[in-house]
Amino acid sequence: MSNGGGTVNGTGNSSWSKSVTPSATTTYSISSITGGGCAGSAAATQTVTLPEKGTVLSGNGGSATCNVSGNNPVHFYSTTSPYGYIGSVNPNGRTGTVTMSTIVGSPAVRGACNAPSDPQYQTAYMGRVTHVDGSGLLGAGDVDVILTYSNSELLALQGEAGNGTGGSTPGNTVDDITDLANPLLGITKVGGNGSLCSGNSVSYLSAGGGVLNVTPAISDARYVSFSVPDFSSFYMHGVNANSPLPVTLTSFTVFCEDKIKLMWKTATENNVSHFEILRSRNGQFWEVVTTVDAAGNSTTENSYTATDATGMETMYYKLRSVDNDGTSEDFQPVSVTCRTAVMWNMHPAPASEKVTLTIHSDRDIADVLVVTDLNGRSAIVRSVDLKAGVNIIIVDIDSLTEGSYMVRMQSNTDYKPLRLIKMN
């Protein structure tokens, strides 16, 4: 191969490959092919184009798709000028393709999905919303996400949320931004079509808030970081936890599976007896769901999990740490909305000619069924009209070559991707 591509040795008709690490946009070509006789002529060329890195944040509509792997952050820059920075993803050993895009506007106030007019749940959201499509990402486990915002966007959010007096949400002082230098921000991940209340929603507390550190440097840029098991649209908003826990808590997350799963991690614990998970339907009246023994005294990270039955309505959860002397502290509540009617499965597995998809839907929707290979290339694209209830769809896969594929819905992220194994 030309341009330092080196030599690839092999035999037969199988795929050959060569890994290269260009430092700039480079065109590679197959300069010769030999098989014991005379050399063959050049057969193909491939240009590897590295993305431009801008020195500003991405504007409205900025988007980028990257291959991610390993255990280091991959930085996403918009593919159009001025090539603004969107965010970063550390896949933590997972591999595949991820797309990040931004919507930039003015901050807005939204009510709770199940109580939109209740003033105590009206929350101001930042004008910058980031959507992450990880349908091409393989494997399982938490992925680290870094989102960015500007000082001016934080100041505009404070104008809506308030700085201790309520702002445009006087009934909710929990979303106030009281410290511009070290803001405490929450992240709400929304499924469905990405708009608030369109699908599963989960709230997270974020770390960070400091100056963004990327090369080349971006002026007036801040960041938040958090870990999630999957992606969707992410909204940033203020949270104001007035009572610190008697432990150093690094995360408290809730997400939807066949049951609601709660996970939290502590960096240190001092004289802690146990943790309690409390649940509420309205954020006012709480009941204890379960109790989990604590490590007690620890200066190393400890991870905990608990589960609760899945429901269709929005539920609020909070973590309580109880000391050995009986004193307790509550952590900032998180919310979750699970659409339990959204389920699908596929059989047979493996398959050779056809597969049957059984799709449960809680409403009439039109979407596109997409089958992709492990490199994210579309192999089958088919429009589907789902009716409320059970839908049976048969997909002809006879044209696919043997191997592994991912089956997903193009728009509705409530349907988790399914793995298809094609055998001849």
HELIX and SHEET records of a PDB file:
HELIX    1   1 PRO A  119  TYR A  121  5                                   3    
HELIX    2   2 ASN A  151  ALA A  161  1                                  11    
SHEET    1   A 2 THR A  26  SER A  29  0                                        
SHEET    2   A 2 THR A  45  VAL A  48 -1                                        
SHEET    1   B 4 SER A  63  VAL A  68  0                                        
SHEET    2   B 4 THR A  95  VAL A 104 -1                                        
SHEET    3   B 4 THR A 123  LEU A 138 -1                                        
SHEET    4   B 4 ALA A 108  ARG A 110 -1                                        
SHEET    1   C10 SER A  63  VAL A  68  0                                        
SHEET    2   C10 THR A  95  VAL A 104 -1                                        
SHEET    3   C10 THR A 123  LEU A 138 -1                                        
SHEET    4   C10 SER A 233  GLY A 238 -1                                        
SHEET    5   C10 LEU A 185  VAL A 190 -1                                        
SHEET    6   C10 SER A 201  LEU A 205 -1                                        
SHEET    7   C10 VAL A 334  THR A 337 -1                                        
SHEET    8   C10 MET A 315  ASP A 323 -1                                        
SHEET    9   C10 VAL A 272  SER A 280 -1                                        
SHEET   10   C10 GLU A 287  ASP A 293 -1                                        
SHEET    1   D 9 SER A  63  VAL A  68  0                                        
SHEET    2   D 9 THR A  95  VAL A 104 -1                                        
SHEET    3   D 9 THR A 123  LEU A 138 -1                                        
SHEET    4   D 9 SER A 233  GLY A 238 -1                                        
SHEET    5   D 9 LEU A 185  VAL A 190 -1                                        
SHEET    6   D 9 SER A 201  LEU A 205 -1                                        
SHEET    7   D 9 VAL A 334  THR A 337 -1                                        
SHEET    8   D 9 MET A 315  ASP A 323 -1                                        
SHEET    9   D 9 SER A 328  ASP A 330 -1                                        
SHEET    1   E 5 VAL A  74  TYR A  77  0                                        
SHEET    2   E 5 TYR A  85  ASN A  90 -1                                        
SHEET    3   E 5 VAL A 143  SER A 150 -1                                        
SHEET    4   E 5 ALA A 221  VAL A 228 -1                                        
SHEET    5   E 5 ALA A 207  VAL A 211 -1                                        
SHEET    1   F 3 VAL A 247  CYS A 256  0                                        
SHEET    2   F 3 ILE A 260  GLU A 269 -1                                        
SHEET    3   F 3 ASN A 302  ASP A 308 -1                                        
SHEET    1   G 3 MET A 343  HIS A 347  0                                        
SHEET    2   G 3 LYS A 354  SER A 361 -1                                        
SHEET    3   G 3 GLY A 389  ASP A 396 -1                                        
SHEET    1   H 4 SER A 378  LEU A 386  0                                        
SHEET    2   H 4 ILE A 365  ASP A 373 -1                                        
SHEET    3   H 4 GLY A 403  MET A 409 -1                                        
SHEET    4   H 4 LEU A 418  LYS A 422 -1                                        
END                                                                             
